[in-house]
Amino acid sequence: MKDLYSRLFIAFAIIFLILLTGLGVVLGQFFHMIDHGITLQVQRKYWIFLLVILSIAYFLSLILSARVIRQYAKPIDLVTKTAEKIARGDYLARTPIDDLGSDNELGIAVNQVARNLQETSILRAMEKERLKTLVESMGNGLLMFGREGSVNLVNGVFEKTFGFDSDKLKGKTFMEIGLPQGIENLIEDVFLTEQVHERQIRNGQSHFNVYGAPVIGRHGNWLGIIVVTHDITKLVRLEEIRKDFVANVSHELRTPITSIKGFTETLLDGAMNDHSTSKEFLGIIQKESDRLHVLINDLLELSGIERDGFQLQFQEVLVSDVVESATKIVFGLLERKNMKTILNIETSITVEADSARLIQVMVNLLTNAINYSKENTTITVNAFETADEAIIEVMDEGIGIDRVELPRLFERFYRVDRARSRDSGGTGLGLAIVKHLIEAHRGKVTVESEVGVGTKFTIFLPKKSA
């Protein structure tokens, strides 16, 4: 810029000197003619000559001035246009340096400003995108209110969980949204106390842990509040299952232990001297001990299946061999109730599975079918295949299961008929073991039933292990 000012000063100084010289010549000639008494005609010639010289000097000065102005005004116009584009938000605008000639310092500076603004804009866009991605991917519902109490930010998880539309929420206060009462109360408490609040609420069948906190700026100024909701429905459900499990185990253990303890005390009190009575009591103690032993074994079995280190021994297995082996194991139970089995099995069906575990699954299903069927009935086992799966069906003609009971059938200790299950020696863990073993094979098991008609369990096993 200093070079620009100096050059302009020199140019205008030259123009001023030319005009001043022309004017000096004119005045000198004028006074010379007056002193020597030159005639009017000669004076006119001199005046014409001097006017011509002065006009030439004037036009030369105009040309020089226009050249100087054009040389230095054009770059300024280019820089001005670029600055106007930048001011409108076009950070890609640049001043063509080649058109500025040697006086390009201003253009370079403006271009550098544009580059800096462009980088800042890109950085802000990246940070905004990162924040948006973080908010949408956090897995928890997020709701933010400004200092005036209206909604500023809401993420997709919150919308999906509570059925809201972000476009309709923006600008509304928390009282106008229609939030669950528990969340409304928490937000109101945060606004009133400017303190962190956290509580658990229930909305229908879902449970949420709701966290509300004030948003404070760097200088301690109040910016609003933020509300985060975390779905803890599964955790609450697991806690309920754990409580039920502890209660059921305690109940199942208490019955045989109480019986063993009672009959033992009776024997010690003198009943042992009566041979028939002591034999009867000892038989009951043995029966309860066996039941306790089976229960503990099933608990250990289920616990082992659920461990992370549980492994299956995969090999090529014929489904027909598995079903026949299981049928032989339960043959005594079938004879006791005069029941028979019908096997409709394609002999060529093979799967990659753990043979011993599949036999255990079939034994549990067949035992369950026998225990809940009347005497002189039939159990049918069908096995067929698709392109990717082997399908095994176990159907009985038993008492059947009410439709409302089916979703809980594979839970631990869940019994449809508790008295009958206990009399049959069942622990309530057989179907839970079946479900876990089939899922360990990457398969699934389903159940269909009709009260008074019978029940059908269907196993879907992939032919190839994962």
Secondary structure, DSSP 8 states (H G I E B T S, - for coil): -HHHHHHHHHHHHHHHHHHHHHHHHHHHHHHHHHHHT--HHHHHHHHHHHHHHHHHHHHHHHHHHHHHHHHHHHHHHHHHHHHHHHHTT-TT----GGGGTT--HHHHHHHHHHHHHHHHHHHHHHHHHHHHHHHHHSSSEEEEEETTSBEEEE-HHHHHHHT--HHHHTT-BHHHHT--HHHHHHHHHHHHH-S-EEEEEEETTEEEEEEEEEEE-TTS-EEEEEEEEEE-HHHHHHHHHHHHHHHHHHHHHHHHHHHHHHHHHHHHTTGGGSHHHHHHHHHHHHHHHHHHHHHHHHHHHHHHHHSTT-----EEEEHHHHHHHHHHHTHHHHHHTT-EEEEEE-TT-EEEE-HHHHHHHHHHHHHHHHHTB-TT-EEEEEEEE-SSEEEEEEE--BS---GGGGGGTTSTT--SSHHHHHHTT--S-HHHHHHHHHHHTT-EEEEEEETTTEEEEEEEEESS--
